[in-house]
Each structure stands twice: as C-alpha cells, then as structure tokens.
Amino acid sequence: MKKLSVLLTLAAGLLVINFQTAVAQKNEIVTTQKATKDKGYTILNSGETIKIYKFAHPSHSPKEAEKYAPKYFFVVPGSNVLQELTKMNLKKAFPENHMFHDALDTNFKEDKELINYDDFHKMYKLNWIFKSTTK
C-alpha cells in the first residue's frame, strides 16, 4: 500500500509538471529561431512567401502519433513570429488583401485544408492563392 501511495504521488507530480510545461509552451511566443528541428518543428516550404511550419510533439512515441496530431504554423515576410495556421490568422496577417480573404473562404472550407499541396504548381495551395491575389 505504501508503494502504491508513493507511485501515485510521483505520477501526480509528473502530471503537474507536464501541465505546467504545456501551458508555458502554449503562451510562449515562438520565433523562427526557436522553431528548430530538435524542438519538433519542420519547415515545409522554405522557398515560398508564406512559410509553413509543422510541429510534431517530440516526446511521444511513433505509436502514439495518431493521438497527437501535428500542429501547423506560418510566418509571413517581415516577421519571425510563428502564428497558428488558420484562415482568421492569415486574414489578420494580410488585412488589406481582400482578394486573398475571399480566395481563402472559397478554396478552403476548414483550417485543416490550408496545408494542401498543389501538385500541378509544385507548391502549397495557400501560397499559390496568395501569389495569384497579389499581382
């Protein structure tokens, strides 16, 4: 019984530490300098205007990968701060480009579609749409 009590205390302590780390990471501003491969970030399109980053939490085993879906972020020219890849954040990043806003709504029904790759143009669809609305 004493061993069980010690194990429960240790498990609770680890949960508190993991929760505090997760909260800190959520509120932390991540820059391109901090978004490194060893921290779980991968840049998907270094040569495009809107750079897309994929974050896969490094502390989970590959078997648990389905439980912890990757998160996607983007960086716009002139900034080094990663923002969550959502239609709303993209619209905020380019507030004057109303053609881009309309094209986002027309081409992407859900935020998860923003990472679609355009095989014909050999670039991410998001960047092709941005390019076509800024001519």
C-alpha positions in Angstrom: 0.0 0.0 0.0 2.9 2.3 0.8 4.4 1.7 -2.6 1.2 2.5 -4.3 0.9 5.8 -2.4 4.4 6.7 -3.5 3.7 5.8 -7.1 0.5 7.9 -7.1 2.4 10.8 -5.6 5.1 10.6 -8.3 2.5 10.2 -11.1 0.6 13.3 -9.8 3.8 15.3 -9.7 4.6 14.4 -13.3 1.2 15.3 -14.4 1.5 18.8 -12.8 4.9 19.3 -14.4 3.6 18.2 -17.8 0.6 20.5 -17.5 2.7 23.5 -16.5 5.1 22.9 -19.4 2.1 22.6 -21.9 0.7 25.9 -20.6 4.0 27.6 -20.8 4.5 26.4 -24.4 1.0 27.5 -25.4 1.6 31.0 -24.1 5.2 31.3 -25.3 5.9 33.3 -28.4 7.7 31.0 -30.8 10.1 32.6 -33.3 11.8 31.2 -36.3 15.0 31.0 -34.3 13.3 28.9 -31.6 11.4 26.7 -34.1 14.1 24.1 -34.6 14.1 20.5 -35.7 15.2 19.4 -32.2 12.2 21.1 -30.7 9.8 19.3 -33.1 9.4 21.9 -35.8 9.9 21.3 -39.5 9.7 23.9 -42.2 7.7 22.6 -45.1 8.3 25.2 -47.8 11.3 27.3 -47.3 11.2 28.9 -50.7 7.6 30.2 -50.6 6.3 33.5 -49.4 4.1 32.2 -46.6 6.4 29.7 -44.8 4.6 26.8 -43.2 5.9 25.0 -40.1 4.8 21.7 -38.9 5.1 21.0 -35.1 5.1 17.3 -34.0 5.5 16.9 -30.3 8.8 15.1 -29.9 8.1 13.4 -26.5 5.5 11.0 -27.9 6.4 7.6 -29.4 5.6 7.0 -33.1 2.9 4.5 -31.9 1.1 7.4 -30.2 1.4 9.7 -33.3 -2.2 9.3 -34.2 -3.3 10.6 -30.7 -1.2 13.7 -31.0 -1.8 15.3 -34.4 0.8 17.7 -35.7 0.1 21.4 -35.5 0.8 23.9 -38.3 2.1 27.4 -38.1 3.0 30.1 -40.6 5.4 33.0 -40.9 4.9 36.0 -43.2 7.6 38.1 -44.8 8.9 40.7 -42.5 8.1 38.7 -39.3 9.8 35.9 -37.5 6.9 35.0 -35.1 5.1 31.8 -35.8 1.3 32.1 -35.9 -1.2 29.2 -35.8 -2.2 28.3 -39.4 -5.9 29.3 -39.5 -7.9 31.3 -42.1 -8.6 34.0 -39.5 -4.9 34.4 -38.7 -4.0 34.6 -42.4 -6.6 37.3 -42.9 -5.2 39.2 -39.9 -1.7 38.9 -41.3 -2.8 40.4 -44.6 -5.6 42.8 -43.6 -5.6 44.9 -46.8 -5.7 41.9 -49.3 -9.4 41.3 -49.6 -9.0 39.2 -52.7 -6.9 36.9 -50.6 -9.5 36.8 -47.9 -12.2 35.8 -50.4 -10.0 33.2 -52.1 -9.3 31.6 -48.7 -13.0 31.3 -48.0 -13.7 30.0 -51.5 -10.9 27.4 -51.6 -10.6 26.2 -48.0 -13.7 25.1 -46.1 -11.8 24.1 -43.0 -8.5 25.2 -41.5 -7.0 21.7 -41.8 -7.2 22.1 -45.6 -4.7 25.0 -45.5 -1.8 22.5 -45.7 -2.9 21.0 -49.1 -0.2 20.8 -51.7 -0.8 21.8 -55.3 1.0 19.1 -57.4 0.4 20.9 -60.6 2.1 24.2 -59.5 4.6 22.3 -57.2 3.8 24.5 -54.2 1.4 24.7 -51.3 -2.0 25.7 -52.5 -2.1 28.5 -49.9 0.9 30.2 -51.5 -0.4 29.7 -55.0 -3.6 31.5 -54.0 -1.6 34.2 -52.2 0.6 34.7 -55.3 -2.4 34.9 -57.6 -4.1 37.5 -55.4 -1.1 39.9 -55.1 -0.3 40.5 -58.7 
